[in-house]
Amino acid sequence: MGRLVLSLRSSFKVLFFRLFLLVFVFFTILSSFTIVYSQPSYVVVMDMRGEINYGMQLLFEEALDEAEKLHAPLLVVMDTPGGLLSSADEIIKAIKNSNVPVIGYVYPLGASAWSAGTLILMATHIAAMAPGTHIGAAQPVLYDPTTGQFRVVNESKIINPIVAIITGLAEDRGRNKTAAELFVRKNLYLNAKDALKYHVIEYVASSPDQLLDMIDGVTVRLDIGVNYTLHTRGAMLYKYSGSIRVYIVRAVSDPIVNSLLATLGVLTLIFGILSGHYLVIPLAIGLIILSLLGSGFSPNIVSLALLIIGAIALGIELFTPGFGILGFTGIILIALSIALLPVLNPGYLISPAYQQILFWTGVSLGIGLGAFTGFVLYKVIRAKRMPPRVRFLPVGEIGRTVDAIGPDQSGYIFVSGEYWKAISDKPIPPNRRVKVIDRKGSLLVVEELVEEGSK
C-alpha cells in the first residue's frame, strides 16, 4: 500500500512538472510573439497617385488606420496634379492627429506633387523627393464643368486662409515659410535639388529603400506631443491598396463618372415618371445616390440608403410577375451597399500576411456564394420560361362547358374543380355537360353528354 502511494505521488509530480513546463513554454512563446509585434517592423506604403478627391481621402484614412494598428510609420508615395482643397484639408487634419509618423515622398523620377499635393507634403512629418521631381504651384483655381476651363483665384478671402495653412505647416515642421507662401501667392515650383537647398524638404532619395535607410534612427515629434523613433532599415513594406469601399468611392469621385451618374439618374427618373414605367425609379434613385457619394456624401449614409432602396425593390419584385428589372436592381444596390460598409476591425495586431490570407479567403467565399446565387437565379429564370407541365389530366371526368367550343374554337370548361381549355369534334354551346376523352397538346378533347330525356 505504501509503495502504491509513493508511486502515485511520483506520477503526480511528473505530471505536474510536465504541465508546468508546457505552460511555461506556451507563455514564453506568447511573450516572444508580443515582443515581435510590439516593434515597428513594418512600414505601411500607400500610393497617392492621381487626383486628390474624396476617394483618395478615404484611402489615406484607411492606410493611416492600418499603420496605427501596426504602430508603423506610413510612407505616402506621391505623384498628383492636386485636387479638392476640402479633401486635402481632411488629410492634413488626419496627419496632425496621427499616432505614427507620416512620410511624404514624391516618386518616381519625373513625378510631381502640385497644388493640394504640395499642401499635404508640407504637412507630413518627413518630406522627401526623388531626383527630377517637382512640387509647388499651389495657387487655387476654380473649375467650370460647363466649359471645362480653369480660372486662377486671386481673391484675398480665399488666398489668405490657404497661405495661413501652408505657412503654419512649414513652421510646425521647421521648413521654409517664405517658400511655402510663394507656392500659393506666386505659383512657385521647385525641383528636388532646390527644395532641399531652401529647406522645404528634408531628404532627396532615388528609391524608397534608400529613403528608409536614410531616415532610420530619426526621432520625429508628433503633433500629439509624442516622440517616435523610426526603425526603418530592413523593415517589411506593407503596401496598402484600399478596401472595396475605397475603389467604389474613387470610381464615382471621378468628375466624368460622377456627371454621367447624375445625368443618367435624373433622366431615368423623369422618363419613369412621365412614361409610367415606375419599375425604373429605384434604379434612377440608386444612380443619383451614387453620384452624391462622389460629391462628398458620407459612404455610411449612402450605404444605408442603397440598402433600403434595394430591399424595397426586391420586396416589390416578390409581388410582380417575372424576375425583371426590379429584382436585378435590388440585388445590385444591396451588393453596392454591402461593399460600402466600413470594415469593422477590433484592433488586433494581426500581421499583414495573415490579413491577406483572410482577405482572399473572404473574396473566395464571396465569389463562391455569388456564383451559387447566380446559378440559382439562372435555374429560376429558366424554370419560369419553360411551358407548364400538366401532371394531372382529368380524362374520363365529367364537366361543364363555360364557353362555346368546337373543332376550330377552343374555350374553357369546368372539370374536377378547375378551369381547362378544351376543344371538341362537334360544336358544343355553353353550359352543357361534357366528358373528357383525350388531350391534344395543352388542350383537352371532350364530347358532349346527351341528357336523358333530351333524345
N, C-alpha and C positions, 0 to 999 in steps of 0.2 A: 504493500500500500504506500509506503514511504517513497519507494522508487518511482511509483506511478505519479505521485505528487511532484517529485523532483523533475520527472520527465515533462509533465505538463508545464511546470514553471519555466523550464528551459525552452520549450517550444513557444511559450508565450513571449519570452524575452526575445527570441529570434524573430518572431512575427512582429513584435513591437519595433525592434531595431530596423527591420526591413521597411515597415510602414513609415517610420521616421525618416529613413534615408530617401524613400520615394518622395515624401512631402518636401524634404529639403532640396532635392534635385529639381522638383517641379517649381518651387518658388525661386530657386536660383536662376533657372532658365527664364521664368517670367520676369524677374527683375532685370536680367540682361536684355530682354526684349524692350522693356520700358526705357532702359538707358539708350538703346539704339534709336528708338523713335523719338526720344526727347531731344536728340541732337538735330540741328538743321542740316540733314544730309541731302536735302532736295533743294532745287531751285525751280520754282514754277515759272514756265515761259508761256507767254501769250503773244499772238501777233495782232498788232493794231495796224492792219493794212486796209486801205480804202477809206471811204468817207466815215467821219465820226458822227454817228446818229444814235437813235435810241437802242438799236440792236448792238452797236459797239459798246454803248454804256452798260447794257446788261451783261455782255460778255466780260467786260472788265470787272464788274461787281462779282460775277461768279468766280473768275480766276483769282481775285483777291481773297474771296472766301475760302477757296481751296488752299491758297498759300497760308492763310491764318490757321487753318486746321492742321497743317503740317508744320506750322511755325517756321516757314521757309520764306526767303525773300522772293519777290515777284519781279521777273525780268520782262519788261514790255518792249518788244521789238517793233519799232515804229517806221512806217512808210505811208504817210497820209497827206492828202491835199488840204485837210481841215474838215470842217463840218459845222454842226449845230453848236452854237455857244452854250445853249442850255445843257446839252449832253456833256460838253467839256467841263462845265461848271460842276455837274454832279460827279464826274470822275475826279476832279480836283478835291472836292469835299471828301470823297472816299479815301483818297491818298492821305489827306491830312488827319483822318480819323483811323488810319490803319494801325494794326498791331505789329506789322512787319515792314521792312524797307521795300520801297518800290523803286526799281532801277529802270530809267528810261534810256533806250539805246536806238538811235537812228541807224538802220541797217536794212539791206545790204549796201554795197558800194553803189552810189548813184541815187540812193533813196533820199527822201526829204520828209520833213515834218513842218508843213506850213500852217499858218493861221492858228486854228484851235489846237493843232498838234504841238505847236510851239508852247502854248499855254500849259498843256499837260506835261510837256518835257520840263518846263521850268518848275512845275510842282513836284516832280519826282525827287526822292532823297538823293539819288546819284544820277547825274545826266552824262551821257556818253554818246559819241558819234563815230561812225566809221569814216575812213578817208573818202573824200569825194561826195559826201552827203551835205545837205543844206537845211537850215532852219530859218524862221523869221516870217516876214510878210504877213503880219498878224492884224493888219487894219481890217475891221469888219466890213462886209459887203451885204447888200440886200439882193435877193434873187427874185425875179419876176417870172413865175411859171407860165404866164400867158405869152410872153415874148421870148423867154429863155435867156434874157440878158441880166448881167450883174451891174449893180451900181455901188460905187465906193461910198461909205458912210463917213461924213465929216462932222456930224452934229456932236457938240461937246457933251451933251447929256448921255450919249452912247459911248463916245470915245473915252471920256474921263473915268467911268467906272472900270472899263477894261484895263486902262493904264494902271489904276489903283490895284487891281487884282494881280497883274503880272509883276509890277514893281514890288508889291508885298511878298509875292512868292520868291522873287530874287533876293530880297532882304532876308527872308527866313532861311534861305539855303546858302547865304553868303556869296551871291553871284552879282554880276554887274547890273545895277539898277538902271544906269543910263542906256545901255544897250537894250535892256528889256523894254524901256519906254519907247525907244526908237523903233522897235519891232512893230508897235501899234501906230505911232504917230506918223512915221516916215516910211513904213513898209521896209525897214531894214532887213536884209537877209545876210547870213554868214555861212561860210563853209566850215568844215570841221576844224581846220587849222586855225582860222581866225576866231572861231567860237572858243577854242581852248586858250588862245592868246589873250582874249579880252575877258576871260574868267566867266564865260556864260555856261560852260560845261566843265566837268572835272577830268574826263578821260577821252582819249581817242584810241580806239581798238579796231583791228582789222577783222575780228571774228568774235562771236560770243564767248568761246573758250578763252581767248586772250583777255577779254574783258573780265571774266570771272577770276582769272589768275591775278589780274592787276588789283582787283578790289578785295582779295582775300585778306582777312585780318583787319579791315577798315571798320571802325566803330561809327555807327550812324545814330544821331539824336533824332528820335521820332517826335512828331508833334504832340503826342500824348504824354511826353516827358520821360520816356524810357530810352536808355542806351541799348543798342543792338549791335553786337559784333558779328560781322559776316564771316562765315566759313564756307567759301565757295569753291576753293581749289579741289578739284576731283569730285565735286558734288554731282548727283544724278539730275539730269534735266528732265523735268516732268512737263511736257508740252500740253497745255490745256486748250482745247478747241471749242468748248462750249457744249451745252446741252441741246436737245432738240428744240427746246423753247427759244434758245438764242438764234438758231438757224431760221426759225419761223419769223421771229421779230426782225431780224436783219433783212430777210427777204421782203417783207411787207414795208420796211422802212425805206427801201429804195424809192426815190421820188417818182420814177416812171411806173413801177409796180403799184405804188400807193395811189397814184392818179387813176390808173386803169381799174383798180378795185373799186374806188369810189364812183367812177363814171358808170361802170357796168352795174354796180349795185343800185344806183339811183335810176338808171334807165330800165333795169329789170323790174324794179318796184313800180315805176309808172306804168310799164306795159302790163304787169299783172293786175293792177287796179283797174285800168281803163278797159282792158280786154276781157276781164272776168276770169282770167287764168290765175286764180288765187293760190294754186299749188306752188307757184314760183316765188311767192312772197318770202317764205323762210330763207330761200337761197339768196334773195336780194338783201335781206336784213343781215345775213351772215357775211356777205361781201362788204357791206357798209361797215360792220363792226370790225372786220379785219383791216379796213382802211384806217379806221380810228386807232387801231393798235399801232400802225405805222406812223401815226401822228403824235404819239406820246401817251396814249391812254395806258393805264395800268394793265399789264398782262393778266393779273389775277381777276380783275373785273371783267375783262374780255373773255377769259376762260369760263367764268361763271355764266356770262350772257350766252356764249355759244353752247354751253351745256344745256341751258334752259330751252333755247330755241330748238336745238337738236332733239331734245326729249319730246317737246311738243310736236315736232314734225313726225317723229316715229309714232307718237300716240295717235295722231290723226291718221297715219298710214294704216293703223290697225282697223279703222272703220271705213276705209275706202277700198274698192276692189282693185286687185292687182298690186304688184310691187313696183311702184313708179318713182317719180322724181322726189316725192316727199321722203320715201324710205332712204334713198341714196343720199339726199341732202342731210337728213338726220344723222346718218352714220358718219358722213364726212365732218359735220360740225361737232359731233361728240368726240371724234378722233382728234380734231384740232384742239378742242377744249382740254382733253387729257394731256396732249403734248405740251400745252401751255401751262399746265400746273407746275408750281415750284417743286423742286426735288427736296423732300424732307430728309435731312441728314442729322442724326442726333449728335454728331460731333466726334465720333470715334476716330482714333488715329489709325486709319487703315492705309496701307501702302498703296501707291498709285497702280502698281502691277495688279494687286488684288482688286482694286476698284475697276480696272479694265476688264478683269475676268467677270466681275459682277455685271458690268455694263453689257458685255457681249452675251452673257447668259440671258439677261433681260431682253436684249434685242432678239435673240434666237427664239425665246418663248413668245415674244410679241409676233414675230414673223410666223411661227407655227400656228398660234391661235388665229392670226389674221387669215392664213391660208385655209385653216379649217372652217372659219366663218364664211370665207368666200366659197368654199366647196358646198357648204350647206345652202347658201343663198342660190348657188347655181342649180342645185337639186330642186329647191323650192320653185324657182322660176321655170325650170324645165317641167316640173310636175303640173304647174298651173297652165302651161301651154299645151299639155297633152289633152287629147279629146277624152271625154268622160267614158269610163268603162262601166258597162252595166253588168252587175254581178247577179242580179235577180230579175228574171223575166216572168211575168205573170201569164205564161202560156197555159191555156185551159181555164183561166179565170173569167168570170162574168163581170162585165162593167156596163157603163152607160156613156153614150156619146155626149160631148159638150158642144162640139162644133159639127157642122156638116162635113162629111168626109167621102172620099171616093177614090177611084184608081189614080187620078191625077191631082187630087186635092187632099192634102194632109190636114188633120185637125186634132184637137185634144179630146181624149176620153178619160173618164174617171174609173180606175180599177184598182182594187187592193189598197184603197185609201190614198192613192197618189194620182197625179195627172200625167198622162203619157201622150205622146204624139203618135197617131196611127193613120193607116190607110186601109182601104178595102177594095175588093174586086168590083163591088157594085156600090152605087151611091146610097148613102145612109144619112138621113136627116138627123138633126139634134134630138137629144132626149130619147134615144132608142137603146134597148138592151142589145149588147154585143158580146161576143165571145172571142178571146184572143186565141188565134190558131197558129201564128208563126211570127217571125221577125224578119225585117228586111232593112239591113243596115242599122240605123238608130231608130227606125220606126217599127211599130207593132202592126201586124196584119190581123184584121178582125173580120168577123162575119156577123151579120145581123141575126138575132134570135127572134123568130116569129112568135108573137104572143099567142097562147092557146085561145081559141075563140075568135081570132082575127082572120082565120082562113075563110 
